């Protein structure tokens, strides 16, 4: 069985689109009928995210850690207990491509780190978009790590110790642990995920904070800029 984990904290506005896309990916012909279970992990939600999730054929877990690392770990543990062989992770503000799971599995790796694209730049200033596109590498061989587009075999996940109880960078820490244990990692742009372009996120240190940091820089390019490749 393939397992999909989607941690959620107050994402009632974006969650329906997220789950609709995940269900389409779960029924992709390329999976050849293999069962897919989608687990929504509601982490301290105070909005109507639970009501949205109940409209879909998904499993729902409730935690109160206010920690995305804890939420991802809870979902992974639940799926592993039910014999999931592959774990795929996204976020409640993200939309996966119809071929997302198929693309991960076709890479024949133990770990797949995918890229993300911003689904709607909205009112984000042009200089932020320019700086982001200058530094972001949306191609094979990139070195970005996103919890919104991550897949790995369950055995490698267990061997690396799983997600740590962190409020941010839980994905980066896990991938580093996977590399340390010798897991075969594919840095691929084939699995496609679109994510929110908001400047204010649900947690500190996430993708929204990365965009916000670019917003604080007034010029489109400065010599010596550090390549923001971790997220």
C-alpha positions as CSV (number, residue, x, y, z in Angstrom):
1,X,0.0,0.0,0.0
2,X,1.1,3.6,-0.7
3,X,0.5,6.1,2.0
4,X,0.1,9.9,1.7
5,X,0.5,12.2,4.7
6,X,-0.9,15.7,4.7
7,X,-0.3,17.7,7.9
8,X,-2.8,20.6,8.3
9,X,-3.1,23.6,10.6
10,X,-6.0,25.9,9.9
11,X,-6.1,25.3,6.1
12,X,-9.9,25.4,5.5
13,X,-9.6,27.6,2.5
14,X,-7.0,25.5,0.6
15,X,-7.7,22.0,1.9
16,X,-10.4,21.0,-0.5
17,X,-8.3,21.7,-3.5
18,X,-5.4,19.9,-1.9
19,X,-7.5,16.7,-1.2
20,X,-9.2,16.7,-4.5
21,X,-5.8,16.7,-6.2
22,X,-4.4,14.0,-3.9
23,X,-7.4,11.7,-4.6
24,X,-6.8,12.1,-8.4
25,X,-3.2,11.2,-7.9
26,X,-4.2,8.2,-5.8
27,X,-6.2,6.8,-8.7
28,X,-3.7,7.3,-11.5
29,X,-3.6,4.4,-14.0
30,X,0.1,4.2,-13.7
31,X,-0.3,2.9,-10.1
32,X,-1.8,-0.3,-11.6
33,X,-4.5,-0.4,-9.0
34,X,-2.3,-0.4,-5.9
35,X,-4.1,0.8,-2.8
36,X,-3.4,4.4,-1.7
37,X,-4.4,5.7,1.7
38,X,-4.5,9.4,2.4
39,X,-4.1,10.5,6.0
40,X,-4.9,14.1,7.0
41,X,-3.2,15.0,10.2
42,X,-5.1,17.9,11.8
43,X,-2.6,19.6,14.1
44,X,-4.3,22.0,16.6
45,X,-6.8,23.2,14.1
46,X,-9.3,25.9,15.3
47,X,-11.0,26.5,12.0
48,X,-13.2,24.3,9.8
49,X,-10.4,22.1,8.4
50,X,-11.9,19.0,10.0
51,X,-15.3,19.7,8.3
52,X,-13.5,20.0,4.9
53,X,-11.6,16.7,5.4
54,X,-14.8,14.8,6.3
55,X,-16.1,15.5,2.8
56,X,-13.4,13.3,1.3
57,X,-12.4,9.6,1.4
58,X,-9.4,10.1,3.6
59,X,-8.4,9.0,7.1
60,X,-8.2,11.8,9.7
61,X,-5.9,11.9,12.7
62,X,-6.0,14.7,15.3
63,X,-2.9,15.9,17.2
64,X,-2.2,19.0,19.3
65,X,1.5,19.4,19.1
66,X,1.6,22.5,16.9
67,X,4.6,20.9,15.3
68,X,4.7,19.9,11.6
69,X,7.4,17.3,12.4
70,X,5.2,15.7,15.0
71,X,2.2,15.7,12.6
72,X,4.2,14.2,9.7
73,X,5.6,11.5,12.1
74,X,2.1,10.7,13.4
75,X,0.8,10.2,9.9
76,X,3.8,8.1,8.9
77,X,3.6,5.9,12.0
78,X,-0.2,5.3,11.4
79,X,0.5,4.2,7.8
80,X,3.5,2.0,8.6
81,X,1.4,0.2,11.1
82,X,-1.0,-0.7,8.2
83,X,1.9,-1.9,6.1
84,X,2.5,1.0,3.8
85,X,5.6,0.4,1.6
86,X,5.9,3.9,0.3
87,X,5.3,7.2,2.1
88,X,4.5,10.5,0.2
89,X,4.2,13.8,1.9
90,X,2.6,17.1,0.9
91,X,0.9,20.1,2.7
92,X,-2.6,21.4,3.2
93,X,-1.8,24.5,1.1
94,X,-0.4,22.5,-1.8
95,X,-1.8,20.8,-4.9
96,X,-0.1,17.7,-6.3
97,X,-0.1,16.8,-10.0
98,X,-2.2,13.9,-11.2
99,X,0.9,11.9,-11.9
100,X,2.7,12.8,-8.6
101,X,2.8,9.4,-7.1
102,X,3.6,7.6,-10.4
103,X,6.5,10.0,-11.0
104,X,7.9,9.3,-7.5
105,X,7.8,5.6,-7.9
106,X,9.2,5.6,-11.5
107,X,12.4,7.1,-10.3
108,X,13.4,3.8,-8.6
109,X,15.0,5.5,-5.6
110,X,14.6,5.1,-1.9
111,X,14.0,8.8,-1.4
112,X,12.6,11.4,-3.9
113,X,13.0,15.1,-3.2
114,X,10.8,17.0,-5.6
115,X,10.6,20.7,-6.4
116,X,7.6,23.1,-6.0
117,X,6.2,25.9,-8.0
118,X,4.2,28.8,-6.7
119,X,0.6,28.5,-7.8
120,X,-0.4,32.1,-7.5
121,X,2.0,35.0,-6.9
122,X,-1.0,37.3,-6.3
123,X,0.1,40.6,-4.7
124,X,3.7,39.4,-4.1
125,X,6.0,42.2,-5.4
126,X,7.8,41.5,-8.8
127,X,11.2,41.8,-7.2
128,X,10.4,38.8,-4.9
129,X,9.3,36.7,-7.9
130,X,12.5,37.7,-9.8
131,X,14.8,36.9,-7.0
132,X,13.1,33.6,-6.3
133,X,13.3,32.5,-10.0
134,X,17.0,33.5,-10.2
135,X,18.0,31.2,-7.4
136,X,15.5,28.3,-7.6
137,X,16.5,25.3,-9.6
138,X,13.5,23.5,-10.9
139,X,15.3,20.8,-12.8
140,X,16.8,17.3,-12.3
141,X,19.7,17.3,-9.9
142,X,18.5,20.2,-7.8
143,X,19.2,20.2,-4.1
144,X,15.9,21.6,-2.7
145,X,14.1,19.9,0.1
146,X,10.3,20.4,0.5
147,X,8.0,18.6,2.9
148,X,5.3,19.5,0.3
149,X,6.9,17.2,-2.3
150,X,8.7,14.3,-0.6
151,X,8.5,10.6,-1.0
152,X,10.4,7.6,0.4
153,X,10.2,4.0,1.0
154,X,9.0,3.0,4.5
155,X,12.1,1.0,5.3
156,X,14.4,3.9,4.6
157,X,12.2,6.1,6.7
158,X,12.4,3.8,9.7
159,X,16.1,3.2,9.2
160,X,16.7,7.0,9.4
161,X,14.6,7.4,12.6
162,X,11.7,9.2,11.0
163,X,10.7,12.9,11.4
164,X,11.8,14.7,14.5
165,X,9.4,16.7,16.6
166,X,10.4,20.1,15.0
167,X,8.3,23.1,14.1
168,X,10.2,23.7,10.9
169,X,13.0,22.1,8.9
170,X,11.8,18.6,9.9
171,X,12.0,17.7,6.2
172,X,15.6,18.9,5.9
173,X,16.7,17.0,9.0
174,X,15.1,13.8,7.8
175,X,16.7,14.0,4.4
176,X,20.1,14.6,6.0
177,X,19.5,11.5,8.2
178,X,18.5,9.5,5.1
179,X,21.7,10.5,3.4
180,X,23.7,9.6,6.5
181,X,22.2,6.1,6.4
182,X,23.2,5.6,2.8
183,X,19.7,5.9,1.2
184,X,19.5,6.4,-2.6
185,X,18.1,9.9,-3.1
186,X,16.7,11.2,-6.4
187,X,16.7,15.0,-6.7
188,X,14.0,15.3,-9.3
189,X,11.7,17.8,-10.9
190,X,9.4,15.1,-12.3
191,X,6.9,14.8,-9.4
192,X,5.0,18.1,-9.7
193,X,3.5,20.1,-6.8
194,X,2.1,23.6,-6.7
195,X,2.1,25.4,-3.4
196,X,0.9,28.6,-1.8
197,X,2.7,31.9,-2.5
198,X,1.7,33.6,0.7
199,X,4.2,35.7,2.6
200,X,2.7,34.9,6.1
201,X,2.6,31.2,6.8
202,X,1.2,29.0,9.5
203,X,4.6,28.4,11.1
204,X,7.9,30.1,11.5
205,X,10.8,29.1,9.2
206,X,8.7,27.6,6.4
207,X,8.3,28.4,2.7
208,X,6.3,31.5,3.4
209,X,9.1,32.9,5.6
210,X,11.6,32.2,2.8
211,X,9.4,34.3,0.4
212,X,9.1,36.9,3.1
213,X,12.9,37.1,3.4
214,X,13.1,37.7,-0.3
215,X,10.6,40.5,0.1
216,X,12.9,42.3,2.5
217,X,15.6,42.5,-0.1
218,X,15.0,45.6,-2.3
219,X,17.2,44.8,-5.3
220,X,16.5,41.9,-7.7
221,X,20.1,40.7,-7.4
222,X,23.1,41.4,-5.2
223,X,26.7,40.1,-5.5
224,X,27.4,37.4,-3.0
225,X,23.7,36.4,-2.3
226,X,23.5,33.1,-0.6
227,X,21.7,30.5,-2.7
228,X,18.5,29.6,-0.8
229,X,18.5,25.9,-1.7
230,X,17.3,24.3,1.5
231,X,13.6,25.0,1.0
